């Protein structure tokens, strides 16, 4: 299901239109597109020549003079550039046996400098009375994996026609987004005043807020910021490399996240992605660096959710920041092996990511069970990983499975004490020696994971209020 939202807020299906050809709407230069199939799909079809009288031909020429390149509603296509993205499968967007093809068509257009919408089709557009803009069409097309190349091209072409017809003088930019909270992709026809390079402008923020309100979405999540566009996702790195390690991204996702031991338990998970940092990633910190690693996981969540441009700091950079802030004792220095706790974690989140934190204080491990409702609310409203510090250990809490009636609760943990290879199957299934105990590094654990001999401070990073 793919929807298209127009500037006036109206919504319609984005399935293929029924028009036969592109030429009435877009006049294009011949563009050869290499889709690794060795096929040129960019040249418009030539119409068969028919016999016409000279007088009739002359009359037709006079009627169309100055209008040869009009693309409906006053648009004139000067040329189309080669595709910025020709046909790229976006990995998270596999829907059963279908793939979502994402295509970007960039084109230079002329828009009349002064004309009302009703007048657009009555005037002749030329370089003297028009302003030049770079417009774009972004196509989203669901295609069966077993479809032939011909079927795929036909379906994409129909979508292109539909998207192209939506371009008007008041809206000449399109952006495609995958909105996780909706469960389907959405294309926005952006108004002319909207500039993607000025996301924090007042007009741009008010526009995004209004769209989110119309769709019944939260207004404190940046669903339609450029970071979350499919164009950005298509070019973004799919994994993080630190030294000789390629970190696992969101190893808690998939069917694995639902396999817990709580009967009739409702699952509350963190929202979005994170990189799994643990002992030995770029630095030898075994025995003391667990809270640093939990902090790095949280920092990666802020970055991968588009709330912060800051990359996770290395352990030495974290120590430099704390040293410069003057919040540590005299024995603390860059390169030391002194562990940090939830308070230092919150200071760094504020300093680096510009976000605040809340705390849950428990005098013993069993009290964490009593905080299940508060944790469930956190994951629903903020969606960030929680840093649990206690007994000189730190863990990263990714979610809970909670039966409100029985009170039983299980905890999805990403354990920073792991120091093995970055292999998904191993961290999800193999019990290994960690910091004085054995456990599966990324796994559901019961309330016994928290000792009554220790007090615990839970740092709950807050989602930044961004539109």
The 8 nearest C-alpha neighbors of each residue, nearest first, counted from 0:
[[1, 183, 2, 184, 12, 13, 141, 14],
 [2, 0, 13, 184, 185, 12, 183, 3],
 [1, 3, 12, 13, 185, 11, 4, 0],
 [2, 4, 186, 11, 10, 13, 185, 12],
 [3, 5, 10, 187, 9, 8, 186, 188],
 [4, 6, 188, 8, 7, 9, 10, 3],
 [7, 5, 8, 188, 190, 189, 4, 170],
 [8, 6, 5, 9, 4, 10, 190, 188],
 [9, 7, 6, 5, 4, 10, 210, 213],
 [8, 10, 5, 7, 4, 11, 6, 3],
 [11, 9, 4, 3, 5, 8, 2, 12],
 [12, 10, 3, 2, 13, 4, 9, 5],
 [11, 13, 2, 14, 3, 1, 10, 0],
 [12, 14, 2, 1, 3, 11, 15, 158],
 [13, 15, 12, 16, 158, 1, 140, 157],
 [14, 16, 157, 158, 154, 13, 17, 161],
 [17, 15, 157, 161, 18, 158, 14, 160],
 [16, 18, 19, 15, 157, 161, 160, 20],
 [19, 17, 16, 20, 157, 160, 21, 161],
 [18, 20, 17, 21, 157, 16, 160, 22],
 [19, 21, 22, 18, 23, 160, 44, 157],
 [20, 22, 24, 23, 25, 160, 19, 43],
 [21, 23, 25, 24, 26, 20, 43, 27],
 [24, 22, 21, 25, 70, 20, 26, 69],
 [23, 25, 70, 22, 21, 71, 26, 164],
 [26, 24, 22, 70, 21, 27, 23, 76],
 [27, 25, 22, 68, 76, 24, 28, 78],
 [28, 26, 78, 79, 25, 29, 43, 76],
 [27, 29, 78, 30, 79, 26, 42, 43],
 [28, 30, 42, 41, 27, 31, 43, 79],
 [31, 29, 41, 42, 28, 81, 32, 80],
 [30, 32, 39, 41, 33, 29, 40, 42],
 [33, 31, 39, 41, 34, 40, 30, 85],
 [32, 34, 35, 37, 31, 38, 39, 36],
 [33, 35, 36, 32, 85, 37, 86, 38],
 [36, 34, 33, 37, 38, 32, 86, 85],
 [35, 37, 34, 38, 33, 148, 39, 32],
 [38, 36, 35, 33, 34, 39, 32, 40],
 [37, 39, 36, 40, 33, 34, 32, 35],
 [40, 38, 31, 41, 32, 37, 33, 42],
 [41, 39, 42, 38, 32, 31, 152, 30],
 [40, 42, 30, 31, 39, 32, 29, 43],
 [43, 41, 29, 40, 30, 44, 39, 31],
 [44, 42, 45, 41, 29, 22, 27, 21],
 [45, 43, 42, 46, 20, 22, 21, 41],
 [44, 46, 43, 47, 48, 42, 22, 20],
 [47, 45, 48, 44, 49, 43, 22, 20],
 [48, 46, 49, 45, 44, 50, 51, 43],
 [47, 49, 46, 50, 45, 51, 56, 44],
 [48, 50, 51, 47, 46, 52, 56, 45],
 [49, 51, 52, 48, 53, 56, 47, 55],
 [52, 50, 56, 49, 53, 55, 54, 48],
 [51, 53, 55, 54, 56, 50, 57, 49],
 [52, 54, 56, 55, 57, 51, 58, 50],
 [53, 55, 57, 56, 52, 58, 51, 59],
 [56, 54, 58, 52, 57, 53, 59, 51],
 [55, 57, 53, 59, 54, 58, 52, 60],
 [56, 58, 54, 60, 55, 59, 53, 61],
 [59, 57, 55, 61, 60, 56, 54, 62],
 [58, 60, 56, 62, 57, 61, 55, 63],
 [59, 61, 57, 63, 58, 62, 64, 56],
 [60, 62, 58, 64, 59, 63, 57, 56],
 [63, 61, 59, 60, 64, 58, 66, 65],
 [62, 64, 66, 60, 61, 67, 65, 59],
 [63, 65, 61, 66, 62, 60, 67, 123],
 [66, 64, 123, 67, 63, 124, 125, 68],
 [65, 67, 63, 69, 64, 68, 123, 124],
 [68, 66, 65, 69, 63, 64, 26, 75],
 [67, 69, 75, 66, 26, 76, 70, 25],
 [70, 68, 75, 66, 74, 67, 71, 73],
 [69, 71, 24, 74, 25, 75, 68, 73],
 [70, 72, 73, 74, 69, 24, 164, 120],
 [73, 71, 119, 167, 74, 120, 70, 168],
 [74, 72, 119, 71, 120, 69, 110, 75],
 [75, 73, 70, 69, 72, 71, 110, 109],
 [74, 76, 69, 109, 68, 108, 70, 77],
 [77, 75, 108, 78, 68, 107, 26, 25],
 [76, 78, 107, 108, 75, 79, 109, 106],
 [79, 77, 76, 27, 107, 106, 28, 80],
 [80, 78, 106, 27, 105, 28, 107, 81],
 [79, 81, 105, 106, 82, 78, 104, 30],
 [80, 82, 30, 83, 79, 32, 105, 104],
 [81, 83, 84, 85, 104, 103, 80, 105],
 [82, 84, 103, 85, 81, 104, 105, 102],
 [85, 83, 82, 103, 102, 86, 87, 101],
 [86, 84, 82, 102, 83, 87, 34, 103],
 [87, 85, 102, 84, 100, 101, 88, 34],
 [86, 88, 101, 100, 89, 85, 84, 102],
 [87, 89, 100, 90, 99, 98, 86, 101],
 [90, 88, 92, 91, 87, 233, 99, 100],
 [89, 91, 92, 88, 93, 98, 99, 233],
 [92, 90, 89, 93, 94, 88, 177, 99],
 [93, 91, 90, 89, 94, 99, 98, 88],
 [92, 94, 98, 91, 97, 95, 90, 99],
 [93, 95, 97, 96, 92, 98, 99, 141],
 [96, 94, 97, 93, 98, 143, 92, 144],
 [95, 97, 94, 144, 143, 98, 93, 145],
 [98, 96, 143, 94, 142, 144, 95, 93],
 [99, 97, 93, 142, 141, 100, 144, 94],
 [98, 100, 141, 140, 92, 88, 101, 142],
 [101, 99, 140, 88, 139, 87, 86, 98],
 [100, 102, 139, 138, 87, 86, 99, 140],
 [103, 101, 138, 84, 86, 85, 137, 100],
 [102, 104, 137, 84, 83, 136, 82, 105],
 [105, 103, 136, 82, 135, 137, 106, 102],
 [104, 106, 135, 80, 134, 79, 103, 136],
 [107, 105, 79, 134, 80, 135, 133, 78],
 [106, 108, 133, 77, 78, 132, 134, 76],
 [109, 107, 76, 75, 132, 77, 131, 133],
 [108, 110, 131, 75, 130, 129, 74, 132],
 [109, 111, 129, 130, 74, 168, 112, 131],
 [112, 110, 129, 113, 128, 114, 130, 124],
 [111, 113, 129, 130, 128, 110, 114, 109],
 [114, 112, 111, 115, 128, 129, 110, 119],
 [113, 115, 118, 111, 119, 116, 112, 117],
 [114, 116, 118, 117, 119, 113, 111, 168],
 [115, 117, 119, 118, 114, 72, 168, 120],
 [118, 116, 115, 119, 120, 121, 114, 72],
 [119, 117, 115, 121, 116, 120, 114, 122],
 [120, 118, 73, 116, 121, 72, 117, 122],
 [119, 121, 118, 73, 72, 122, 117, 71],
 [122, 120, 118, 119, 123, 117, 73, 72],
 [123, 121, 120, 119, 124, 118, 73, 114],
 [122, 124, 65, 66, 125, 121, 120, 64],
 [125, 123, 122, 129, 128, 111, 65, 126],
 [126, 124, 127, 128, 129, 123, 65, 109],
 [125, 127, 129, 128, 124, 130, 109, 131],
 [128, 126, 125, 129, 124, 130, 112, 111],
 [129, 127, 126, 125, 112, 111, 124, 130],
 [130, 128, 111, 112, 110, 126, 109, 127],
 [129, 131, 110, 109, 112, 111, 132, 128],
 [130, 132, 109, 108, 110, 129, 107, 133],
 [133, 131, 108, 107, 134, 109, 130, 110],
 [132, 134, 107, 106, 108, 135, 131, 105],
 [135, 133, 171, 172, 106, 107, 105, 132],
 [134, 136, 105, 172, 104, 106, 173, 137],
 [135, 137, 104, 173, 103, 138, 162, 105],
 [136, 138, 103, 102, 173, 104, 174, 175],
 [139, 137, 102, 101, 159, 140, 136, 103],
 [138, 140, 101, 100, 99, 102, 137, 141],
 [139, 141, 100, 99, 155, 142, 138, 101],
 [140, 142, 99, 98, 97, 100, 139, 143],
 [141, 143, 97, 98, 140, 144, 99, 151],
 [144, 142, 97, 146, 145, 96, 98, 141],
 [143, 145, 97, 146, 96, 142, 98, 147],
 [144, 146, 143, 147, 142, 96, 97, 148],
 [147, 145, 143, 144, 150, 151, 148, 142],
 [146, 148, 150, 149, 151, 145, 144, 152],
 [147, 149, 151, 150, 152, 146, 36, 153],
 [150, 148, 152, 147, 151, 153, 146, 154],
 [151, 149, 153, 147, 148, 152, 146, 154],
 [150, 152, 148, 154, 149, 153, 155, 147],
 [153, 151, 155, 149, 154, 150, 156, 148],
 [154, 152, 156, 150, 151, 155, 149, 157],
 [153, 155, 151, 157, 156, 152, 15, 150],
 [154, 156, 158, 152, 157, 153, 140, 159],
 [157, 155, 159, 153, 158, 154, 152, 160],
 [158, 156, 15, 16, 160, 154, 159, 155],
 [157, 159, 15, 161, 155, 156, 160, 162],
 [158, 160, 156, 162, 157, 161, 163, 155],
 [161, 159, 163, 157, 158, 162, 21, 164],
 [160, 162, 158, 164, 159, 163, 16, 157],
 [161, 163, 159, 165, 164, 160, 158, 136],
 [164, 162, 160, 165, 161, 166, 159, 136],
 [163, 165, 161, 166, 162, 160, 71, 24],
 [164, 166, 162, 163, 167, 161, 188, 5],
 [167, 165, 171, 164, 163, 170, 168, 162],
 [168, 166, 170, 169, 72, 171, 165, 74],
 [167, 169, 170, 110, 171, 73, 74, 166],
 [170, 168, 191, 167, 190, 171, 166, 6],
 [171, 169, 190, 191, 167, 189, 168, 166],
 [170, 172, 134, 166, 167, 191, 168, 169],
 [173, 171, 189, 134, 135, 170, 188, 174],
 [174, 172, 188, 187, 189, 136, 137, 135],
 [173, 175, 187, 186, 137, 176, 228, 188],
 [174, 176, 186, 229, 228, 185, 187, 137],
 [177, 175, 228, 229, 185, 184, 178, 186],
 [176, 178, 184, 179, 183, 185, 229, 228],
 [179, 177, 181, 180, 176, 184, 182, 183],
 [178, 180, 182, 181, 177, 183, 184, 222],
 [181, 179, 178, 182, 216, 183, 177, 222],
 [182, 180, 179, 178, 183, 184, 216, 177],
 [181, 183, 179, 180, 178, 184, 177, 0],
 [182, 184, 181, 0, 177, 178, 1, 185],
 [185, 183, 177, 1, 176, 178, 186, 2],
 [184, 186, 176, 2, 175, 3, 1, 177],
 [187, 185, 175, 3, 174, 176, 4, 188],
 [188, 186, 4, 174, 173, 189, 175, 3],
 [187, 189, 173, 5, 6, 172, 170, 4],
 [188, 190, 172, 170, 173, 187, 193, 6],
 [191, 189, 170, 192, 193, 169, 6, 188],
 [190, 192, 170, 169, 193, 171, 189, 172],
 [191, 193, 190, 194, 202, 203, 189, 169],
 [194, 192, 191, 190, 203, 189, 195, 202],
 [195, 193, 196, 197, 192, 198, 203, 191],
 [196, 194, 197, 198, 193, 225, 224, 203],
 [195, 197, 194, 198, 225, 199, 193, 200],
 [198, 196, 194, 195, 200, 199, 203, 193],
 [199, 197, 200, 195, 196, 203, 204, 224],
 [198, 200, 197, 204, 201, 203, 202, 466],
 [199, 201, 203, 198, 197, 202, 204, 194],
 [200, 202, 204, 203, 205, 199, 198, 206],
 [203, 201, 205, 204, 200, 206, 193, 192],
 [202, 204, 206, 200, 205, 201, 193, 198],
 [203, 205, 207, 201, 206, 202, 466, 208],
 [204, 206, 208, 202, 203, 207, 201, 209],
 [205, 207, 203, 209, 204, 208, 202, 210],
 [208, 206, 210, 204, 209, 205, 211, 203],
 [207, 209, 205, 211, 206, 210, 218, 204],
 [210, 208, 212, 206, 207, 211, 205, 213],
 [211, 209, 213, 207, 212, 208, 214, 206],
 [212, 210, 216, 214, 208, 213, 209, 215],
 [211, 213, 215, 209, 214, 210, 216, 208],
 [214, 212, 210, 211, 215, 209, 8, 216],
 [213, 215, 211, 212, 216, 210, 209, 181],
 [216, 214, 212, 213, 211, 217, 210, 218],
 [217, 215, 211, 214, 212, 218, 213, 180],
 [216, 218, 219, 220, 211, 215, 212, 208],
 [217, 219, 220, 208, 466, 211, 216, 212],
 [218, 220, 464, 465, 466, 217, 221, 463],
 [221, 219, 466, 222, 465, 218, 217, 464],
 [220, 222, 466, 224, 223, 465, 219, 305],
 [223, 221, 220, 224, 227, 178, 466, 176],
 [224, 222, 221, 227, 225, 207, 228, 176],
 [223, 225, 221, 226, 227, 222, 198, 228],
 [224, 226, 228, 227, 223, 195, 231, 198],
 [225, 227, 224, 305, 228, 231, 232, 223],
 [228, 226, 225, 224, 223, 222, 176, 229],
 [227, 229, 176, 225, 230, 231, 226, 175],
 [228, 230, 232, 176, 231, 175, 233, 227],
 [231, 229, 233, 228, 232, 234, 175, 174],
 [230, 232, 229, 228, 233, 234, 226, 235],
 [231, 233, 229, 235, 234, 230, 228, 227],
 [234, 232, 230, 231, 235, 229, 89, 87],
 [235, 233, 232, 231, 236, 230, 229, 237],
 [236, 234, 232, 233, 231, 237, 230, 238],
 [235, 237, 238, 234, 239, 232, 233, 240],
 [236, 238, 235, 239, 248, 232, 234, 233],
 [239, 237, 236, 248, 246, 240, 245, 247],
 [238, 240, 246, 245, 241, 237, 236, 274],
 [241, 239, 245, 244, 246, 242, 238, 243],
 [242, 240, 244, 281, 243, 245, 239, 280],
 [243, 241, 244, 281, 240, 280, 245, 282],
 [242, 244, 241, 245, 240, 281, 280, 246],
 [245, 243, 241, 242, 240, 246, 280, 421],
 [246, 244, 240, 239, 241, 247, 238, 243],
 [245, 247, 239, 244, 275, 240, 274, 421],
 [248, 246, 275, 274, 250, 421, 249, 245],
 [247, 249, 274, 250, 273, 275, 246, 238],
 [248, 250, 273, 272, 251, 252, 274, 247],
 [251, 249, 252, 248, 247, 423, 441, 275],
 [252, 250, 249, 256, 255, 441, 253, 442],
 [253, 251, 256, 250, 249, 255, 254, 272],
 [252, 254, 255, 256, 251, 257, 250, 249],
 [255, 253, 256, 257, 252, 258, 251, 259],
 [254, 256, 253, 257, 258, 252, 251, 427],
 [257, 255, 254, 252, 251, 258, 253, 259],
 [256, 258, 255, 254, 259, 266, 253, 400],
 [259, 257, 255, 256, 254, 260, 443, 261],
 [260, 258, 261, 257, 443, 409, 400, 256],
 [259, 261, 262, 258, 409, 443, 264, 445],
 [262, 260, 264, 259, 263, 408, 407, 409],
 [261, 263, 264, 260, 402, 407, 259, 401],
 [264, 262, 402, 261, 265, 401, 400, 260],
 [263, 265, 402, 401, 261, 400, 262, 266],
 [264, 266, 400, 401, 402, 263, 267, 399],
 [265, 267, 400, 399, 268, 264, 401, 257],
 [266, 268, 399, 398, 375, 378, 400, 265],
 [269, 267, 398, 378, 397, 266, 270, 399],
 [268, 270, 382, 383, 397, 378, 398, 384],
 [271, 269, 382, 268, 383, 272, 378, 381],
 [272, 270, 304, 269, 273, 300, 303, 382],
 [273, 271, 249, 300, 303, 248, 270, 304],
 [272, 274, 300, 249, 299, 248, 296, 275],
 [275, 273, 248, 296, 247, 299, 276, 249],
 [274, 276, 247, 246, 296, 248, 273, 277],
 [277, 275, 292, 296, 274, 295, 415, 280],
 [278, 276, 415, 292, 417, 416, 280, 418],
 [279, 277, 418, 285, 416, 280, 284, 417],
 [278, 280, 283, 282, 418, 281, 284, 277],
 [281, 279, 282, 278, 277, 276, 241, 244],
 [280, 282, 242, 241, 279, 283, 244, 243],
 [283, 281, 279, 280, 284, 314, 278, 313],
 [282, 284, 279, 285, 278, 281, 280, 288],
 [285, 283, 288, 278, 287, 282, 279, 286],
 [286, 284, 278, 287, 283, 288, 279, 416],
 [285, 287, 284, 288, 434, 289, 416, 278],
 [286, 288, 338, 285, 284, 289, 336, 337],
 [287, 289, 284, 291, 290, 338, 285, 286],
 [290, 288, 292, 415, 291, 393, 287, 416],
 [291, 289, 293, 393, 292, 288, 339, 294],
 [290, 292, 294, 288, 289, 293, 295, 314],
 [293, 291, 295, 289, 294, 290, 276, 277],
 [292, 294, 290, 296, 295, 291, 395, 386],
 [293, 295, 291, 297, 292, 296, 344, 290],
 [296, 294, 298, 292, 311, 297, 293, 299],
 [295, 297, 293, 299, 294, 298, 274, 276],
 [298, 296, 300, 294, 295, 299, 384, 293],
 [297, 299, 295, 311, 301, 300, 296, 294],
 [298, 300, 302, 296, 273, 297, 301, 311],
 [301, 299, 273, 297, 303, 298, 302, 272],
 [302, 300, 298, 306, 304, 299, 307, 303],
 [301, 303, 307, 299, 305, 300, 304, 308],
 [304, 302, 300, 305, 301, 299, 272, 273],
 [305, 303, 301, 302, 306, 300, 271, 272],
 [306, 304, 302, 303, 307, 226, 301, 227],
 [305, 307, 301, 304, 302, 463, 308, 465],
 [308, 306, 302, 309, 301, 305, 352, 304],
 [307, 309, 302, 310, 305, 306, 352, 301],
 [310, 308, 307, 302, 311, 352, 351, 298],
 [309, 311, 312, 302, 308, 299, 298, 307],
 [312, 310, 298, 295, 299, 309, 313, 296],
 [313, 311, 316, 317, 310, 314, 295, 315],
 [312, 314, 316, 315, 317, 311, 295, 281],
 [313, 315, 317, 316, 318, 291, 312, 282],
 [316, 314, 318, 317, 313, 319, 333, 334],
 [315, 317, 319, 313, 318, 314, 312, 320],
 [318, 316, 314, 320, 315, 319, 312, 313],
 [317, 319, 315, 321, 333, 316, 320, 322],
 [320, 318, 316, 322, 317, 321, 333, 323],
 [319, 321, 323, 317, 318, 322, 324, 316],
 [322, 320, 324, 318, 323, 319, 326, 317],
 [321, 323, 319, 325, 320, 324, 318, 327],
 [324, 322, 320, 325, 321, 319, 326, 318],
 [323, 325, 321, 322, 326, 320, 327, 319],
 [326, 324, 322, 323, 327, 321, 328, 320],
 [325, 327, 324, 321, 322, 328, 323, 343],
 [328, 326, 325, 331, 322, 321, 329, 330],
 [327, 329, 330, 331, 326, 325, 332, 322],
 [328, 330, 331, 327, 332, 325, 322, 326],
 [331, 329, 328, 332, 327, 335, 337, 333],
 [330, 332, 329, 328, 327, 335, 337, 333],
 [333, 331, 335, 334, 330, 322, 318, 329],
 [332, 334, 318, 335, 319, 315, 331, 322],
 [333, 335, 332, 315, 336, 318, 314, 331],
 [334, 336, 332, 333, 337, 331, 318, 330],
 [337, 335, 287, 338, 334, 284, 288, 331],
 [336, 338, 335, 339, 287, 331, 288, 332],
 [339, 337, 287, 288, 336, 340, 290, 289],
 [338, 340, 343, 290, 337, 291, 341, 344],
 [341, 339, 342, 343, 388, 290, 344, 338],
 [340, 342, 344, 343, 458, 388, 345, 456],
 [343, 341, 345, 344, 340, 346, 458, 339],
 [344, 342, 346, 345, 341, 340, 339, 347],
 [343, 345, 341, 347, 342, 346, 294, 348],
 [346, 344, 348, 342, 343, 347, 356, 341],
 [347, 345, 343, 349, 344, 348, 350, 342],
 [346, 348, 350, 349, 344, 345, 351, 343],
 [349, 347, 345, 352, 351, 346, 350, 354],
 [348, 350, 353, 354, 346, 347, 355, 352],
 [349, 351, 347, 348, 353, 352, 346, 354],
 [352, 350, 348, 347, 349, 353, 309, 354],
 [353, 351, 348, 354, 349, 307, 350, 309],
 [352, 354, 349, 350, 351, 348, 355, 463],
 [355, 353, 349, 352, 463, 348, 461, 356],
 [354, 356, 349, 461, 460, 353, 348, 357],
 [357, 355, 460, 461, 459, 345, 458, 358],
 [356, 358, 459, 458, 460, 359, 355, 461],
 [359, 357, 458, 457, 459, 360, 356, 456],
 [358, 360, 457, 456, 361, 458, 357, 459],
 [361, 359, 456, 455, 358, 457, 362, 454],
 [360, 362, 455, 363, 366, 454, 456, 367],
 [363, 361, 454, 455, 360, 366, 453, 364],
 [364, 362, 454, 451, 453, 361, 365, 366],
 [363, 365, 449, 451, 450, 366, 367, 453],
 [366, 364, 367, 368, 363, 451, 449, 446],
 [365, 367, 369, 368, 364, 361, 363, 370],
 [366, 368, 370, 369, 365, 364, 361, 371],
 [369, 367, 366, 370, 371, 365, 408, 446],
 [368, 370, 366, 367, 371, 365, 372, 406],
 [369, 371, 367, 373, 368, 372, 374, 366],
 [372, 370, 374, 373, 368, 369, 375, 367],
 [373, 371, 375, 374, 370, 376, 369, 403],
 [374, 372, 376, 370, 371, 375, 377, 369],
 [373, 375, 377, 371, 376, 372, 370, 378],
 [376, 374, 372, 378, 377, 373, 267, 371],
 [377, 375, 379, 373, 374, 378, 380, 372],
 [378, 376, 374, 380, 381, 375, 379, 373],
 [377, 379, 382, 375, 269, 381, 376, 380],
 [378, 380, 376, 377, 382, 381, 375, 267],
 [379, 381, 377, 378, 376, 382, 462, 375],
 [382, 380, 462, 377, 378, 383, 461, 379],
 [381, 383, 378, 269, 270, 379, 380, 377],
 [382, 384, 269, 381, 460, 385, 270, 378],
 [385, 383, 397, 396, 269, 297, 395, 386],
 [386, 384, 396, 459, 395, 458, 387, 383],
 [387, 385, 395, 458, 457, 394, 293, 396],
 [386, 388, 457, 394, 393, 456, 395, 385],
 [389, 387, 393, 456, 455, 392, 341, 340],
 [388, 390, 455, 392, 391, 454, 453, 456],
 [389, 391, 453, 392, 454, 388, 455, 452],
 [392, 390, 389, 393, 388, 338, 340, 287],
 [393, 391, 390, 389, 388, 289, 394, 290],
 [394, 392, 388, 290, 387, 289, 389, 386],
 [395, 393, 387, 414, 386, 396, 415, 388],
 [394, 396, 386, 413, 293, 412, 385, 387],
 [395, 397, 412, 385, 384, 398, 411, 386],
 [398, 396, 384, 411, 269, 412, 268, 395],
 [397, 399, 268, 411, 267, 269, 396, 410],
 [398, 400, 410, 267, 409, 266, 411, 401],
 [401, 399, 266, 409, 264, 265, 408, 267],
 [402, 400, 408, 264, 265, 407, 403, 399],
 [403, 401, 264, 406, 407, 404, 405, 263],
 [402, 404, 406, 405, 401, 407, 264, 372],
 [405, 403, 402, 406, 407, 401, 264, 263],
 [404, 406, 407, 402, 403, 401, 408, 262],
 [407, 405, 403, 402, 404, 408, 401, 368],
 [408, 406, 405, 402, 401, 261, 409, 403],
 [407, 409, 401, 400, 406, 261, 402, 399],
 [410, 408, 445, 400, 399, 444, 443, 446],
 [409, 411, 399, 444, 443, 412, 398, 445],
 [412, 410, 443, 398, 397, 442, 399, 396],
 [413, 411, 396, 442, 441, 395, 414, 397],
 [414, 412, 441, 395, 440, 415, 396, 394],
 [413, 415, 440, 416, 394, 412, 441, 417],
 [414, 416, 277, 289, 417, 292, 278, 293],
 [417, 415, 414, 433, 278, 277, 289, 434],
 [416, 418, 415, 277, 278, 433, 419, 440],
 [419, 417, 278, 279, 277, 416, 420, 285],
 [420, 418, 417, 421, 279, 278, 422, 426],
 [419, 421, 422, 418, 425, 244, 426, 417],
 [420, 422, 247, 246, 423, 419, 245, 244],
 [421, 423, 425, 420, 424, 426, 247, 419],
 [422, 424, 426, 425, 427, 250, 421, 247],
 [425, 423, 427, 422, 426, 428, 429, 421],
 [424, 426, 429, 422, 428, 423, 427, 421],
 [425, 427, 440, 423, 441, 424, 428, 429],
 [426, 428, 424, 441, 425, 423, 442, 439],
 [427, 429, 425, 426, 424, 439, 430, 442],
 [430, 428, 425, 439, 426, 431, 427, 424],
 [429, 431, 439, 438, 437, 428, 432, 440],
 [432, 430, 437, 438, 429, 439, 433, 440],
 [433, 431, 437, 436, 438, 434, 435, 430],
 [432, 434, 416, 436, 437, 417, 435, 431],
 [435, 433, 436, 416, 432, 286, 437, 392],
 [436, 434, 433, 432, 437, 416, 286, 438],
 [435, 437, 433, 434, 432, 438, 431, 430],
 [438, 436, 432, 431, 433, 430, 435, 439],
 [437, 439, 430, 431, 440, 436, 432, 433],
 [438, 440, 430, 429, 442, 441, 428, 431],
 [439, 441, 414, 426, 438, 413, 442, 417],
 [442, 440, 413, 427, 412, 426, 439, 414],
 [443, 441, 412, 411, 439, 440, 427, 444],
 [442, 444, 411, 410, 259, 412, 409, 445],
 [445, 443, 410, 409, 442, 448, 411, 446],
 [444, 446, 409, 447, 448, 410, 408, 443],
 [445, 447, 448, 449, 409, 368, 444, 365],
 [448, 446, 449, 445, 450, 444, 365, 364],
 [449, 447, 446, 445, 444, 450, 364, 410],
 [448, 450, 364, 447, 446, 451, 365, 363],
 [451, 449, 364, 452, 453, 448, 447, 363],
 [450, 452, 363, 364, 453, 365, 449, 454],
 [451, 453, 450, 363, 454, 364, 390, 449],
 [454, 452, 390, 363, 451, 450, 389, 364],
 [453, 455, 362, 363, 389, 361, 364, 390],
 [456, 454, 389, 361, 388, 360, 362, 457],
 [455, 457, 360, 388, 359, 387, 361, 389],
 [456, 458, 387, 359, 358, 386, 388, 459],
 [457, 459, 358, 386, 341, 385, 357, 460],
 [458, 460, 357, 385, 356, 358, 457, 461],
 [461, 459, 356, 383, 458, 355, 357, 462],
 [462, 460, 356, 355, 381, 463, 354, 459],
 [463, 461, 381, 464, 460, 383, 354, 382],
 [462, 464, 465, 354, 461, 306, 219, 353],
 [463, 465, 219, 462, 220, 466, 218, 221],
 [466, 464, 219, 221, 220, 463, 306, 218],
 [465, 221, 219, 220, 218, 204, 208, 207]]
